[in-house]
Amino acid sequence: MDTIEIPCPTPGCGGVVQVQAQPIVNGTEWEILEVDGAPQVSCSRGCKPPAELRQPVKDELQAG
């Protein structure tokens, strides 16, 4: 499991997102760790809750 920092994908936020994820599908995709059903994704500015950040962050990780 890796802890990754990326710029927040929320327009106008400017924060940094920390996400715990692991590579899957021979390293071509990322799976975000979930603990008790909550994705391990957080923005330094708290712009959105983790559940709302999950998909935009996943999309950003796949693009990178």
C-alpha positions in Angstrom: 0.0 0.0 0.0 1.4 3.4 -1.0 0.5 6.9 0.4 0.3 9.2 -2.6 0.0 13.0 -2.7 -1.5 14.7 -5.7 -2.9 18.2 -6.3 -6.6 18.2 -5.4 -8.8 17.6 -8.5 -11.5 19.8 -7.2 -11.7 23.0 -9.4 -10.5 26.0 -7.4 -9.4 24.1 -4.3 -5.6 24.3 -4.5 -5.2 21.7 -1.7 -3.1 18.5 -1.7 -4.8 15.1 -1.5 -3.3 12.2 0.3 -4.6 8.8 -0.8 -3.7 5.3 0.3 -3.8 3.1 -2.8 -2.2 0.1 -4.3 -1.4 -0.8 -7.9 -3.6 -3.5 -9.5 -4.0 -4.9 -13.0 -0.2 -5.3 -13.5 0.4 -1.8 -12.2 -1.8 -0.1 -14.8 -4.6 0.9 -12.3 -4.9 1.9 -8.7 -7.3 0.6 -6.0 -8.0 3.1 -3.2 -7.9 1.5 0.3 -11.2 1.5 2.2 -11.5 1.2 5.9 -15.0 0.4 7.2 -16.4 1.4 3.9 -14.7 4.9 3.8 -12.1 5.6 1.1 -8.7 6.6 2.5 -8.7 9.9 0.6 -8.4 13.4 2.2 -7.8 16.9 1.0 -5.6 19.2 3.0 -8.2 21.9 2.6 -11.2 19.6 3.4 -13.0 20.8 0.2 -15.0 17.6 -0.1 -15.6 14.5 2.0 -13.7 11.3 1.1 -16.6 9.7 -0.7 -16.9 12.6 -3.1 -13.2 12.7 -3.7 -12.8 9.0 -4.4 -13.8 9.0 -8.1 -12.0 12.2 -9.2 -8.8 11.0 -7.4 -9.1 7.6 -9.0 -9.4 9.2 -12.4 -6.4 11.4 -11.7 -4.3 8.4 -10.6 -5.3 6.4 -13.7 -4.3 9.4 -15.9 -0.9 9.7 -14.2 
